[in-house]
Every structure is written in structure tokens, then in C-alpha cells.
Amino acid sequence: MQLTNIEPTRRGEFWAGAKATIPLIVGAIPFGIIFGALAVRSGFSPAGAAGMSFFVFAGSSQFIATSLAAGGATTLFIVLTTFVVNLRHALYSATLGPYVKHLPQRWLLPLGFWLTDESFVVAVQRYRAEDSSPYKHWFFLGSAVFMYANWNLCTWIGIFTGQAIPPEWGLEFAMVVTFIGMLVPLIIGRPTLVAVFVAGVTAVLANNLPNRLGLLVAAMLGILAGVLAERFFGEPDNE
């Protein structure tokens, strides 16, 4: 949709944000359903699985936390691992900061909680649009609320369908396929390829470390390898 032909009112911006997010929500629907199904199959109660989506609202972190919890990892390790996974949100916040710094805390707190990859993409495009609407934060809110409602609805769908799927179907493997599907489109340059390779090899070699510690080691080494590769090749990943 055209992000400059929006009615400059609170209502107009809110619904424009929701509409702009529809194509991204279509891609997020299967992930929400898979999460709900995997969570109950991994030992979470329906309320626990739904509560994670309601209170955490971070797709990749929820998948990882579910896997770690099912494997017996400690709470501290789960928190530390999900913290590393979500460090990209610091970059999102730094990008959006100049546009939202004038907002009061009653706006910043919910927008920070609801910030996702999808809402960041549409919100930053709206803020960069060359018009003087004073209600662009309502556009951000519309996108964020729409994503939040969709994720929680899909989680409940997954919870109910997951309980009906026979164990022999091997639903647990869906999480592996899900992450592969999320990862492959992001490999768009040699630094990213190096990071993925190093992280993958490390994860395999460190698989027997206690408390799934190998996952954290793989993530840290992958990040380090990507940074060094970018300096060596002299190319950012978006080229």
C-alpha cells in the first residue's frame, strides 16, 4: 500500500498500519500454529503455552525456550539464550529511537513490548515517508496490535490441533524445518554464510555439552565469525 496516501488521523493511521502488516501476517500464521502445537507436545500445559505467547511475544525465542525447557535446561540458561537471540531488537530500537523519543512512557512501553521483525519493517517505512502526519505512532500501534492478536490466536489454534495430532507423526521435527525456513532466506552475503557455517559446525561439535550450552557457544562464535568475515570481505550483507 502507499504509505504517503494515508488519512492523517489516529484512526486512519491505526488501520493503515494493520493493513500494511497483512502480507507479513500471512507468513507468520504457520509459525504461530506450529509453536502452539509443539509447546503442548513438549510438556507445556495449554495455559502455559498460551501464556508464553501472551507475556513473551517473541516467536524465535519462544521456539528456543520450548526446546530448551523440554531438554531440561536451567531457567538461567534459557533466559540467557533468548537474550542473545533477541539482541537484534536493540538495533531496531536504535533505528526507531529518533522517531519515537518524543512519546511518553505510556506509549514507549507497549510499543517496545510489541516490537517484532514485521512491525519494525512497516513502521520504519512509515516514519521515513515524506509527509507530516503527527500520528505515525498510531500506524506503528496498528501494526503491532494486529501482529500480537494474530500470534496469540494462532497459538491457540496450534494448542488445540497439536493435542489431536498422533505422536507418531513426529511433529517435533517441524521446529527444525521452521528454523531452516526462517534462516535460508537471510543468507544473502558471504559474512552471513560464514556465520551460519561456523555456528552450525560448532552446534554439532558441542552438542554433548550439558544444559544445551552448545547452542549458546554456537551463537556467540557465529556472531563473532560474521563480524570478522564482514571486515575481511569488506561487504555488508545487503549488497
Beta strands, then each sheet from edge to edge (+ up, - down):
end
